Structure formats: C-alpha cells, structure tokens
C-alpha cells in the first residue's frame, strides 16, 4: 500500500475539488441556456462523420441566453436579430476531410436518411460525385421547430448545422447565407407566395 504525504493529499483533494467545480459549472451552463437544449423539438440526433476520414475542427453549441445576448447587439441587421431571437439553440460541427471524401458524403446521406426516419422532412438535396448537401426541417403542430443542414464539399470540409426554435420559411435563405453554407442556388431560395382566392 502506498502512503501519501500531507502535501500530496492536499494536492489530490484540490484536484478533486477542481473536477467537481468543473462538473458543477458544466451542469449549470446547460441549465441556464448557454448551450443548445437537447429537450428542444428541433434537436437533431446527429452521428459523427467518422474519425478515420475526418478531424473535428470546431464544435459549437449555443443556447437561448447567448442567442438573445447576440441579438441585442445586432442593431444593423434586423433580419438576423429576429432569427436569433426566435431560436432556442444552434449546434455547429465543422470537419476537415483528411480521408475518403466519398465515404464522408455517404455518411452524410445516411445521416439524412436517419433524420428522415425520425420525422425530419427533406427540403433541399444536392448531390455530386463526392459532394452532398441536405437541408431538413422538423415540423411539429404545423410549425417549423428545427432545421438541419448537412454539407460535404467533396474535397476538404464537411459541416453539420442544427438550428432549434421557431423558423419561418422566409428565413431559409437568410439562414443559409448567414451560416455561409456553400451550396449552389442557396442564396436564391424563395418562399412561394400563397394565391389569393
């Protein structure tokens, strides 16, 4: 049996206290709206794109508190401010493709299929040789409560985005342009006007 000195014991208990505080802070951050809420109807259960072919460059999860804070500081862009206020959360993952781009595109297609099985509806699909772009929405009680965008450029980057909250169809092109999703024709997406009778 190994004996600890008093100094080692204090250091060990100090380390334990720091881990406990870090855990408590993580729990409090998720409870206070700083990270995207899993309880949202618009939350998408997203798998990884695979560690063999990609490296995660960035993972971001923003909840309602930070979104409202950001919206309050956007005086010059009213459309973006309105969008940020309507959202409950944003999750973004950016991957660097360092393996087989075709396999990454296949995984994105499979991810889209899994979301569709979970009730998500596809609204945009663009496929190339090794490229894939999917946009899906989640509708509950005739309201769009979530949007997920899956993109692989077929070369060097893949992006997975999940927006949670009330999203109006008129905001689709604003969302895609604001998120800098490089998909042909995205900036020209328009909502059809209802015919008057």
Buried (B, 14 or more C-beta within 10 A) or exposed (E): EEEEEEEEEEEEEEEEEEEEEEEEEEEEBBEEBBBBBEEBBBBBEBEEBBEEBBEEEEEEBBBBEBBEEBBEEBEEEEBBBBBBBBBBBBBBBBBBBEBBBBBBBBBBBEBBEBBEEEEBEBBBEBBEEBBBBBBBBBBEEEEBBBBBBBBBBBEEBBBBBBBBBBBBEEBBBBBBEBBEBEBEEBEEBEEEEEEEE
